[in-house]
Amino acid sequence: MSPALRVRDLSVYFGGLKAVDGVGFSVEPGVVCGLIGPNGAGKTTLLNCLTRITRPTSGSIEAFGRDVLRLPIHAITRIGMMRTFQNLELFGDLTTLDNIAMGCAHRFRTGLLSELLALPSARRAREAAYGEAEAMLVELGLAEHRDRRVSDLSFGTRKNVELARALCSRPKLMLMDEPAAGLNGAESAELGRRIRRFATERGITVLLVEHDMPLVMSACDKIVVVVQGRKIAEGKPEEIRRNPEVIDAYLGEG
Amino acid sequence: MTLLSLVVSGLALGSIYALIGVSLVIISKATDVVNFGQGEMAMFGAFLTLTLLRQTDMPLWLAVLATLPIGFLLGALVQLIVVRPIENAPALNVLISTLGLFFVFNSAAGIVWGFDPHPFPSLFELAPITVGGVAVTPASLGIIAVALSVMFALYLFFEKTRWGTAMRAASMNRTAARMMGIRVEHVAVAAWGLAGGLSVISAVLIAPLTFLDQQMMVSIILKGFAGAILGGFSSLPGSVIGCLILGVAETLFGAYVSTSMKDSFAFVLIILVLLLRPSGVFVTNRAKKV
């Protein structure tokens, strides 16, 4: 069986700057993998390559055996990849429910003409999409914000909306960019349990970019460490915690 | 003429502006392009409709209905052939290209259909009738009714259908929309098509009153701009209200102050709005989030 994600020798150069420099790792299905490193290590750039926002200079990316770099950005959700963003990328003027429903846009597609003519197929697709969105709304405790514009919500709530939207796409591989930023200790612990449940109950493979060490250590099955664009270590949380190079380059500084 | 009948004909004029103004806003929101050629495309579509009427025995109401697909096709083709190849070009290049669209359609219409005005049949009676002591033309009432129905259908489309919601989403955040599997390039075609349909309706509604010629839409697109800017240019309802206000204000100004100054009135208004409230009269200023 092919891994959920395999990154090989990936490099991204911005002019003379090596943002990502020959990074390679793979994540087996159902595994929660942490991606850690100091600020500017190239973690978000790496996620941007995976989701086709940034074009890598060289290297290859496979998800479930598919060559990701050959897919256009709108197609990556169809192979089961979805991500959340560090600074949130929501549809600000849409309601919470509409935002979440956009998550399953690709699964219930309708033609423009069938919608303009209000055909039954368009109505059924809408009902199916919004049915799932409503369920997700309740599951993530967002029911009270259902009809509010997301730009009026607090940062924490908007993070939750983005997560709900991502889950609504029924991802097989979820990329999360600093989901715990701005959360307090208790919220972060709850997030950790939630991520574990994604893996065990929904079988979602997770690539978690995070600075919150207690969260990473408790939620992840394995961890990849990047420093200045290079991978310096990879292994189980306890191995990473004891790795002198990691302690020296990253964990030790705090 | 009494004040009330002036208001009605002002609203009819404003409805024409509103259809064009809304087209401009839809295109600008979906593709970040301000299309100076929109009025000429509308005029060209009206000529196509007139040709359809002359070549077939089609009843007038059916031809007017046919303006929607005609305009959609026209807008969609322009997007695919002209705008798509330059979508990553600097904004100024795109702007100049839409000015090019203006001249291409303007001249093409002249070459194909000549430079003389053509009479265009009207769905509604042009002679005024008296309703409750107020003299109004059925044409004015008809134009207002058609425009309002089209606006209501547009509202339903954007608020109640998934394509409409996806189009709004794509205009707010393209990266996220792509990530959700929305084909942003299809949204662009749909937006230009939709705008094309609305604009041709506007041209077909005004043509019976002004006669159809290749210069017919030149002042109307400028008024559509003015009205949309009055309404903030980014909000569809705001643009409609802005255009209606402009139509009424302009008509009243023409009747009570000066007919010859009527056209300058719209531009004085644009300058005032841009100076005093650049975000439009109805848009409440929201602090931009960083």
Interface residues (C-beta under 8 A of the other chain):
Chain A: T51 I53 I73 H74 A75 I76 T77 R78 M82 R83 F85 E89 L90 F91 G92 D93 L94 D98 N99 A101 M102 G103 A105 H106 F108 T110 L112 E115 L116 A122 A125 R126 A129 S151 R165 S169
Chain B: F157 T161 R162 W163 G164 T165 A166 R168 A169 M172 N173 T175 A176 A177 R178 M179 M180 G181 I182 R183 V184 H186 A190 K289
